[in-house]
Amino acid sequence: GFFKEMILLYFKTSENGLKTLEKAVAENDMETISETAHKMAAPSKHLKADELYRKLKLLENAPENQLDANRITELFSDVKKEASEAIDYLKWFLNRWEAEQN
């Protein structure tokens, strides 16, 4: 039901967000980096992915904080790794949860 839909929506939005961020980082598109990180931050916070949330907020505020391209690339790399770990964990959790429902 609702719970499963929320997790599946997180997968979709995270994967799309990571693709958008990757392109924006490569092009040094600060506006898109900031907007995309902002969109990804709240769902990460709701899932208690605190470190991922913290790094997304750093990316979101990169223009104001005048982060250089190397730091942005480093943060994106961390975000990509942590988002992938969160997705993997949620897939594992969802499989266990569905097995218990049957």
N, C-alpha and C positions, 0 to 999 in steps of 0.2 A: 503494500500500500504506500502510504505517504512517506514512510521512513526510507523504503527502497528507492522511491522516486527522487528524494532529496540527495541520496548518495549518488545515484546515476547522473543527476544534474551536476553535482560537484565534479564528477569525472569529465563530463563534456565541457563545462566551463573552464576547468583547470587546463585541460588539454588544448582547448582553443586559445586560452590566455597565454600558455607557454609558447605556442606557435607565434602568436602576435608579438609577444615580448622578444622572442629570439630575433625576429625580423627587425623590430624597432631598435634593439641593442646593436645589431649589425649596422644599421643605418644611422645610429646615434640620434634617433627620433625621440627627443626628450618628452614631447607632449604625449605621444602614444605610450611610451614607457610608463609615465606617470598615471595616465588614465587606466591602462590595463592592470597595473599593479593595484590601483585603487579598487577596481572591480573584483580582483581576486582576493583581496585582503579580508573582507567581511566573512565570506564563507569559510576561510581558513581559521579565522578567530572562532567562529561558531563550532568548528570541529576540534577546537582546543589544540590546533597545530600552532603553538605559540611562537616557536622560532621562525617558522615559515611566515607567520603574520608579521613578526618584527622586521624581517628582511623585505617583505613586500612593502611595508610602510617606508622603509629606507629608500626603496626604489621609487615609490610614489612621490616622495619628497626630494628626490635627487636634484631636480632643477633649483629648488630653493636653497639646498645645501651645497650646491655647486660641486657635486661629485664628479670626478674625472672619469673618462671612458674606461680606464682599467678597473676602477672600483665598481662601476656599473656592471661591467662584464663579470667580475668576481661575484657580485651579489646575484646576478642572473644565474650564474652557474650553481650557486648555493640554492637558490629558489627552485631551479629545475630539479636538482637532486632531492630536495626535501618534499617538493610536490609529488614527485614520482614515488617516494617512500610512503607518503600519506595515501596516495591512490592504491599502491600495492597493499597496504595495511587494510584499507577500506574494502578492497576486493576480497581479501582473506576473511575479514569480519562478515561481509555480506554473505559469502558462501557458507560460513558456519551458521549464521542467523537463519538463512533459508533452509539449511539442513534440519535445524531444530524446529522449524515451522511444519515440517512434513512428518 
